[in-house]
């Protein structure tokens, strides 16, 4: 029964995403998956990021992409500070997830694996956050990123 409820919630979420994407396209004439890009300074490292700033972009995330160049990522900007929840639905490569509040890293998940189960595992920010950065797995360690590092769009 619990599995059935989870599947219903998953499908409802996907249908809602498509519905909102259609509304955005009709209202603005802009495709909802046209990401803005920016250079993002994280500690002493610069990443070129796609910015996910509306619900369809955030829901889709990096799902469906085959890979991500090393110094690239996806930067999620939310309207409010709250516990952020992510899953790896549709992911084809592992990630590091960086939780951000304001302009500081507040936590991270390293080497988040692919999840091909019917109901993917949910990863929650350790404290309220208003931004999240997804980068290739292993880059937090490689670049020595840590809680307290600053994050700023350049």
Secondary structure as GFF3:
##gff-version 3
##sequence-region A 1 154
A	DSSP	alpha_helix	2	28	.	.	.	ID=ss1
A	DSSP	beta_strand	36	42	.	.	.	ID=ss2
A	DSSP	beta_strand	45	52	.	.	.	ID=ss3
A	DSSP	alpha_helix	55	60	.	.	.	ID=ss4
A	DSSP	beta_strand	72	82	.	.	.	ID=ss5
A	DSSP	beta_strand	85	86	.	.	.	ID=ss6
A	DSSP	beta_strand	95	101	.	.	.	ID=ss7
A	DSSP	beta_strand	104	112	.	.	.	ID=ss8
A	DSSP	beta_strand	123	124	.	.	.	ID=ss9
A	DSSP	beta_strand	129	136	.	.	.	ID=ss10
A	DSSP	alpha_helix	139	143	.	.	.	ID=ss11
A	DSSP	beta_strand	151	153	.	.	.	ID=ss12
###
